C-alpha cells in the first residue's frame, strides 16, 4: 500500500482550516468540510486522488440520475506501451504480414494463419514482450506449483524448443565406505551407476479466442484494460491445460506426466486404508487417513525425505478432505497444521497441484510425496510463443469483433531411472 503523504497533508490542512474558520461556512465549504474526513480516510488506505475524485463525481451523478462518468486514469509508460502494442495487433498489418486484398490468409487452420502475430513494444516481430510472458508464467505459478520457479519442483525457461536431454541418476543404494589402513592396498572397487539421459520435448498450447470489439481497438485506454484481462484469461486457461498434461500425459505425442511416470517407475504405491482408523466410519474408497499419510512418507527413501524439496502434492479438494478428518469423538484430528498460513503434514509442506485427482474409488495419485525437485517443468519462450489476432473466424467480424489468443510451448519429465525401492517420489492409490 502506497500512501500519498503530500495529498494527505493538504487534505488534513484544509480540514483544519475549515474547522477553525471564523464565521459561518458557505454551502460549498460545508460540503467540502463534510467530505474531507472520507477523503482523508481513503488516502490513508492507498486510494489515489483520481480514484477519490471519480467516486465523488459518480456519487453526485447517481444522486441526480445522470450517466456515470469514467475518468481517465494515469497510466504508467509500460501500461500505455502494452496497450499500444495490442492496439497495433488489429491494424491492417498483423505480425509483419499484410492480408492479401484485405482477406485474412489461412494455412490449413480454420481460425486463421499462425503468422498473424505481434512482437515487441517498438515494432512487430515474433516474440510476445518478455515482461508479459514472465507475468503470465508467474501468475501460472500461483495456480499450480509445477510452474513455480521458487517452488520445490525444477522449473526451467528455455529459449528454444529443441529436444532437451535431462540427466537422470540414482545412487542412493550405494554408500561411501571406509578405506583400508595406510599402506594397505584396496582390492575392492565399487562402480557407481552411469547417468543416463531422457529426451524431453515441448508441446504447443493455445488459449481459446478472446473477442475484443472493433470500437475498443480504436481506444488506447480500452486496450490497456483488455491487455490486463487477456493476461488473466490466458494465465488461467494455460495453467489448467498445461498442468493437466504435466500430471496425466501418457507420453504419446505429449509429455509423459507425473502420474504415468510414477506408475512406470516400479514403485509400490500405498493403497489407502481410509480414515476408518481415525473416525470409525470412513470409506477406504474415498477417504485418506493418518495411517495412509504416515505410510506414504516413510515409503520414500530417507535421503529424499531429508531433501529441502521434500513435500506433498495434492489438489485443494483433497487437502480439504484430509484437513476435515475427525477422530472417533467427532473432534478435528488436525492432520493438517498451518504454519505461517501454509499447510503442513508431518512437518512437510503441502503444495497445491490442481490437476491431481480427488480421492475416489480406484483413483491413482490423489496425493504424491517425496523430493519434488525430481520433477522438471520446461517452459519455452521462442519464436512460437506468440499472440495471434484473427478477424475472419466465424462469429467475429460479422459481430463487430476481432479475436486474440496466445500460443506457448511447454513440457516436463520425471528425472529418475533407478529401482522402485529407492524412488524419490511415491503416491497413494485409492482402494477399489
N, C-alpha and C positions, 0 to 999 in steps of 0.2 A: 504494500500500500504506500503510495507516494502522496504526501500532503503538500499543497501549495501554501507555504507559510506566508508568502507575500500577500496573497489574496485573503488568507485568514487574518492577517494583521489589519488589512484595510477594512474588512467587514467588521471586525471587533472594534476598531477605532470609530467607524461610522455609527455603530450601535451605541457606543459610549457617548458620542456627540449628541445623538438624538435624545438619549435618556436624560442628558443634563442640559438640554437646550431650554433657555428661559422662555416662558410664554407657551402658548398652545401650538401644537403641531398642525400643519395643514393636512388636507386629505392625502396627498401624495406621500408626505413624510410619515403619516400614521400607517399607511400600507407598507412602506419600506421598513418602518420600525417593527411591524408585525412579522415580516418575512425574514428579517435578518437572523434571528435565532435559528430558524430552519436552515438558512444558507450556511451559517457557521457550522452547524452540526454536519451538514453534507460535506463541506470542505474537510472537516476532521476525519471523515471516513474515506477520503480519497476522491470524491467527485470533482470533476473539472468545472470551471466556470461555464463553459459551453453547455455542459450537461445540465447544470442548475438553471441557466437561462432558458434552455429549451423546455425543461419541466415546468418552469413558472409560466412560460408562454402557452404551453399546452393546457395547463390548468385553467388559465383565463379563457382560452378558446373553448374548452369543454363547458365552462360555466355559461358561455354566451352562445352555444350551439354552432360554433364556427368549425370549419375543417381544421384538422390537426396538422400543424406545420412541422416538418423535419428539417432542422438546421444542418448545414454542412459542418462536419466535424474536421478539426485539424488532423491531417494525416501525416504520418512520417514519410520521408523520402522513399523508404523501402516499400511501404504500402502503396504509394502512388505509382512506383515503378512496376510493381506487380499488377496493379490494376491496368496500367498502360499495356503491359505485356498481354494480358488476357483480352484487352480490347483489340489489340493488333491481330490476335488469332483469328478474328472474324472478318478481317479485311479481305479484299479480293485475292490477295496473295498469301496463302497459308503454307507455312513450312518452306518458304522459298520457292514454291512451285505454283504457278498460276493455274486456275481452272481453264481448260480449253473452251473458248466460246461461252464462258460463264457456266459450264457444266462440270460438276464435280467428277474428277477422274476416279475410276474404280478399277480394282485389280483382284478379281476373284473373291471379293468380300462384299457382302450385301450392304453393309453400312458405310462403305466408302474406303478410300485408299489410306493406308497407314502413313503415307508420306505427308499427309496433312498434319504437320506437327510444328511446334514452336520451340524456341531455344532460349537465348539469353535475354536479359533486360535491354541490351543495346541493339540487338538485331536478331533476325530469325535464323535458327540453326537446328541442330539435332537434339541438344540436351535441354531437359527441364532445368530451370535455375537450381543450382546446387543447394541453396538455402531452403528452397521449397521441398526438395527431395528429403533433406535431412529433417525438416519439420515433420514430414509425413512418416519417416522411419521412427522418429522419436515418439510421435503420437501413437504409432502402432505398438511400440514397446509398452505403452500404458495399458493397451488392450490385452496383450499376450506377452508373457515373459520370454518366449522364444525369440523375440526381436530386440530384447533389451541388451544393449552393448555394455551396460553397467551391471547386468544381472549375472546369474550363475552359469548360463549357457555360453558357449563360444560363438560370438556373432562377429562376422567379418563383412565389410563392404568391399566389393570388387569393382574395378573399373572396366572389366570386360567379362564376357560370358563364356570364355573358353573353358573347356573341361578342366576342373581343378582336381589335383591329386591330394587327398587328405591322408596324412600319415596315421596309421593305426598300429597300436603296440600294446603289449601286455607282458609284464614280468613279475606280477605280484606273488607268483608261486615260488620265486627264486630269491633267497635272501643272501646277504653278504656273509661270508664265513671267515672265521679267524684263520690267519695264515700260520705256517709252521714256525718253529723257533728259528732264530737267526742261524744261518749256516746249514740248515736242513733243506733239502730240495722239496719243492711242492709238486708232487706227482699227479695231482688231480686238477682237471680243467673243466669248469662248468661254462657252457656256452649259453649266452642269453639268446632269447628269441630274436630273429631278424625282423625289423619293421617291414610292414607291407603298406601298400598304397591303395586307397579306394577312390575311383574316379567319381566325381560329383558334377552333375550338370545343372544349369539354371533353366527354369521354365517360365514362359511368359504368362502374365495375368493381365486382364484388362477390366476396368470397372464398367458398370452399366453406363448408358448415356445419361448425362445430366443436362436437361434442357435449360436454355437461357433465352430470354426474349430478345428479339431484334432491337427493341427500344433500349433495353438495358445495355446492349453492346455499344450504344452511342453515348453513354454517360460514364465517365471515368469513376465517379463515386460509386455507382451501382456495380461496376466491375470489381471494385475493391471488395465490396460485400460479397459478390459472387465468388471471388477467389478464395475468401475465407471459408465460405460454405462448401465449395468444391473440395478444399483440403479436408474438411471434416468428413464429408461423404466418402471421399477416396480412402481416407485412413481406415474407417470402419469396415468398408467392403473389402479392401485389400487384406486387412488383418484377418478377417474371417476366412477368406478364400485361401490365402497362402498358409495360414495357421492350420487349416484342415488338412492340406496336403502334407505339411510337415509332420503331422500326427498320424494320419491314416493312409498316406500314399502307399501304393502297392509296388512301386519301383518299375512299373511297366509304362513307359512314356511319361513318367513323373518321378519325383523323389520317392525313395523308399522311406516311409515315415517312421516315426519313433516306435509306434506300437508294432508294426510288422518287423522292424529291425530287432526289437526285443524278442519277439516270437521266434525269429530265425537265429538268435544268438545262442540258443541252447540253455538259457536259464530256466530254472524250475520256479514258476510263479507261485505266489501264495494264494491258495484258494480260501476265500473269505468264509469264516465260520459265522459271521454276523455279530450283531450286538446282543444276542440272547444271553451270553455270559454276563453282560452288564445289566440289562433291563428285564431279562427273563421272558421277553416277548418278541424280540427282533427276528426277522426272517433272514436267513443267510443268502437268499436270492436278491435281496435289495438293501441290506444294511452292512455296515462295516463297524466292527467293534474294536476295543482296546487291544485285544489279543492279536487281531489281524495287523494292526499298525506295528505292534512290537515284533511280530514275526517277520514283517516286511523289512523293517530297519535292520534287524540282526541277521537277515539272509544275505546282506551285502557285505563283502569283504571289509575288514576293519580299516584297511588302507584308504578305501573310498569313503567310508563313514567319517573319517577324520579330515577329509578334504574341506577346505573353506567353501567349496562349491556344492557341498552335500546339502540336500533338501528334498522336499516333496513337490510334485507337480499334481495338480488336480483342478477341476473346474470349480467355479464359485458355488454351483448347486451341490457338488459333492462335499465341499467344505461346510456348507450349511447343514447337511445331513450328519456329518461327523461331529460338528460342534453341538448338535442338538441331541446327542445320545444321552440317555438318562441312566441313573442307577436303579436298583430294584425298589428304592424308596421314592422314586419319582423325582429325584433331585438331579440337577445338571451334573454330568460326570466330569465336565471340563477337560475333555481330551485336548481341546484346542486352547492354548493360552495366548493372550495378546500382550506383546512387549513392544512398547513404543508405537502402538497402533497397528502392528503387523502380527499375523498369526504364526504360531509355532506349535509343533508337536514333538515331544520327547527332546526338546532343545533344538530341533531343526526347523528352519524357516519353511513356510508353505508358500509356494508360488502359483499364481493363477494362470492356467493354460485352458482357455475356454473350449478348445476343440476336443479335449479329453471327454469321454462319455460319463454319464451319471450312472451310479450303481443300479443295475437291473440284472435279471436272470441271464447268466452265461456271458455277460459283458466282460471283455478283457481290458485291463488297464484303466479303471477309473482313478487309480492312484499309482503314481510312479515315484520311486525313491532311489537316491544314490548320488553319485558325483555327476552333476548335471553338465559339467564342462565337457563331458564326452559327447554331448550333442552339439553339432556345428550347424549354424544357420548362416547362409550366404545371401546377401542382398546385392544386387548389381545396379550400378549407375553407369550406363554406357549409352551407345547410340540408339538402343532400342527403348531406353527409358524416356518416355515422351508423353506429351499431351496431344491428343488428336481432336481436331474440330470437324464436325460433319454438318452439312447443310441440306443434303437431298435425301437423307434417310427417311423412310416413311414416318409420318406424324410430326415432322419437324417444320420445314419451311412453309408448308401449307397452313400451319397453325401459328405462323409468325415466330418460330423458334429456331435456334441453332442447337447443336448438341456438342458436348465435350466429354471426353473420357481420358483416363490415364492408363498407360502401359508400363509395367515394371516386370523385372525378372528376378526370380529367387530360387533357392534350392537348399538342401540340407543333407546331413549324413550323421550316422552313429559311428563314431571313430573308435571301434573296438573289434578285435578279431580273436580274442582268447576264448578259453573254455567257459562254459556257463557257470561253473562253481566260483570263478573269480571275476564275474562280470561287474562293472561299475554301477549298473542300474538293475533294478528288479521291479516287479509290478504285482498288483493284486488282480486276480480273476474271480469274478462272482460265481457263486455256486449255481449249478444248473438245476 
